[in-house]
Amino acid sequence: MISKKIVIMLLTIILLLVFSGCTENVKKENSNDDDWLTDYSPVHSIGKGNDDFWIVYPDNHANSSESVTHLSWVNDSLKEGCVLFVVHKTGCEACQPQADRTIKLADDFNEHVVFYDFDLTLGGSIETNGYDSYLYDPDGPPGYLAFTCILTIINNSGTLEYAWHSWELDVKYSDMEEWLKDGIYYWNQNRGDLR
């Protein structure tokens, strides 16, 4: 009788350990968990080079150092979170992999970003907004597909600024993820200053 109770207790303990371990592993694997923001240190800061967030057109742009008049949908969206968008065409073999990577990135961080998938083949306001977004092209015309951009808010010496970084063509997922985490971090640090 005593041995049955011991066996049942041991089995109960083993099952508890197994199930609690599985639950913990699932939580740790979730890259969207907010814990990463607590101790996060951004990699990129404000500047005009290739490794910077820009508040004016970057060095390699024809309008280098000039201010940008941000699009109205960007102004509205930055009140809600860090912005990520991709401009592409469905059926475009060259740009679809970048569009897919960006869509996956947006899905992986969906609680932190306002995402726009500007598939130019859909026409209408999606197409118009897609072409208008080339305002953020890193080197100016001509614009290439796929075009990807991250926008955030940054405190620049006491002044709240909209900042962005963008790419044409292919970008590795890990590179975009690093930039997006920076953008999310900056947005969260400065969102209290939004009016």
C-alpha positions, 0 to 999 in steps of 0.5 A: 500500500505504501509503495503504491502511494510512493509510485503515484507521488513519483509519477505525479512529480515527474509529470509536473516537471515534464509539463512545466519544462515544456511550458517554459521552453515555449515561452522562451522561444517566443521572440515577441516576448517583451522581456527583451526590451527591458535590457536592450541596448540599440545598435544604431543611432542617428546619423547620415551614414549607412549604419544610422537612422536618418532624420534628414536624407543620408549622405548618399542621397541627392538631397543629402542633409535636407529635411523630409516632409513625412507622409500623413499615414506615417505621421498617424501610424507613428502615434501607434508604434514603430512602422515597418513597410515593404513595397513589392509586386506579387509575381515578381521573382526577384522581390518576393523573397524580400517581401516574404522576409519582411512579412514574417518579420512583421508577424514575429513582432506584430505587437510592436509594429504598424505594418504595411504590405504595399503590393503594387499589383493591388492598385488603388490607395495601396499602389499610391501609398507604395509609390509615395513611400519612395520618399524614404528611398536611401539614395533617391531615384530610380526606386527598386523593388523590393523596397523596405523601411523602418520608421521610429521616433528618436529623442535628438538632443531634447527634440522628438524626431521621426527617424527611418532606415530603408533598403532597396532589394534584398536584406537578410532577416537578421539584419532587418530584425536588428534594425526593427528591434532598435526602432521598437526600442526607440519608439518605446523610450520616446512614446511618452513625448508624442503629442 
